[in-house]
Amino acid sequence: MTGAQQGFEDRAERVADDERKIQKEIEAKEKRSFKADDDAPPQTGARAYPVPPLPGKHLEKPGVEADLTLKPMWDAPFYKGSEKLKGKVALITGGDSGIGRAVAVLFAREGCDVAIAYLEEEEDAEATKAAVEKEGRKAILIPGDVADPEYAEAAVAKTIEALGGLDILVNNAAFQEHAKSIEDLTYEHFDRTLKTNLYGYFNMAKAAAPHLKPGSAIINTGSVTGLEGSKELLDYSMTKGGIHAFTRSLAGSLIKKGVRVNAVAPGPVWTPLNPADKSGDELQQFGAKTPMGRPAQPEEIAPAFVFLASPQTSSYITGEILPIVGGY
């Protein structure tokens, strides 16, 4: 391991410690509760997906998928690849679990090699790498903090060196922690959210842009909170709205290079992000207020990333925000 890589991993550990500190401060201040309004409607997918009440197990940040009682569904067994991304290389931040893992697997199924960027969730990252390799594609792991511009440059360089190029950047890493009021939102908490969710996206896009060719794509993970706001996610909603504006603005800048930039804005999705935030009754009823009466599973979101990544399917689409919000 190089000295630089050790430095990235040391910083990632410090950031994870900071996230856990913010989490503990919020949890000491509040007890959360939530009750669903209605029973869940019938299933609409290729297979049955879990409906509330969900397990209320709380995770320590940054959240390890392997520790969840109810595992997110990411393998999309009914999704058949058709070489939409044949020969391409993708770098996915937050690629170790949740939406990032599902996207990595479907990209691989479409013929893409994948670099998986993550903070420190080694067990999850190894599982994603194995899943990509099971699809017959190459995968590499790049731990570190996306808020560090030096890490962003190193992650792009390592991807190109190990996998032979870079065609797709997926900005997906995120930090989220509820706060009931602005008085409970410390500057440390606010700063961590902006550093990961905004600085991280900027750093990765800036590092990747010089290497992207005509037909390449950047896909950002936005959120329904960036469209509608959330009274208990003031900072997170602010960053997601910023990501939407960043997407539209960057799209206008990069189209002259033939690079498309779009965003997917999910509603509630069952990933480690929310069990590492909510707990108890509120977590058990996560997603229950959507018209579909449940949260999405990662495999239900990932095909949208394939659609936006592939020049076969979205060659005339840039600067768009694609909501996948369960009928909101």
Stockholm file with secondary structure:
# STOCKHOLM 1.0

chainA/1-328         MTGAQQGFEDRAERVADDERKIQKEIEAKEKRSFKADDDAPPQTGARAYPVPPLPGKHLEKPGVEADLTLKPMWDAPFYKGSEKLKGKVALITGGDSGIGRAVAVLFAREGCDVAIAYLEEEEDAEATKAAVEKEGRKAILIPGDVADPEYAEAAVAKTIEALGGLDILVNNAAFQEHAKSIEDLTYEHFDRTLKTNLYGYFNMAKAAAPHLKPGSAIINTGSVTGLEGSKELLDYSMTKGGIHAFTRSLAGSLIKKGVRVNAVAPGPVWTPLNPADKSGDELQQFGAKTPMGRPAQPEEIAPAFVFLASPQTSSYITGEILPIVGGY
#=GR chainA/1-328 SS CCHHHHHHHHHHHHHHHHHHHHHHHHHHHCCCCCCCSSCCCCCCSSSCCCCSSCCCCCCCTTCCGGGCSSCCCCCCTTCCCCSTTTTCEEEEETTTSHHHHHHHHHHHHTTCEEEEEESSCHHHHHHHHHHHHHTTCCEEEEESCTTCHHHHHHHHHHHHHHHSCCCEEEECCCCCCCCSSGGGCCHHHHHHHHIIIIIHHHHHHHHHGGGCCTTCEEEEECCTHHHHCCTTCHHHHHHHHHHHHHHHHHHHHHGGGTCEEEEEEECSBCSTTTTTTCCHHHHHTTTTTSTTSSCBCHHHHHHHHHHHHCTTTCTTCCSCEEEECTTC
#=GC SS_cons         CCHHHHHHHHHHHHHHHHHHHHHHHHHHHCCCCCCCSSCCCCCCSSSCCCCSSCCCCCCCTTCCGGGCSSCCCCCCTTCCCCSTTTTCEEEEETTTSHHHHHHHHHHHHTTCEEEEEESSCHHHHHHHHHHHHHTTCCEEEEESCTTCHHHHHHHHHHHHHHHSCCCEEEECCCCCCCCSSGGGCCHHHHHHHHIIIIIHHHHHHHHHGGGCCTTCEEEEECCTHHHHCCTTCHHHHHHHHHHHHHHHHHHHHHGGGTCEEEEEEECSBCSTTTTTTCCHHHHHTTTTTSTTSSCBCHHHHHHHHHHHHCTTTCTTCCSCEEEECTTC
//
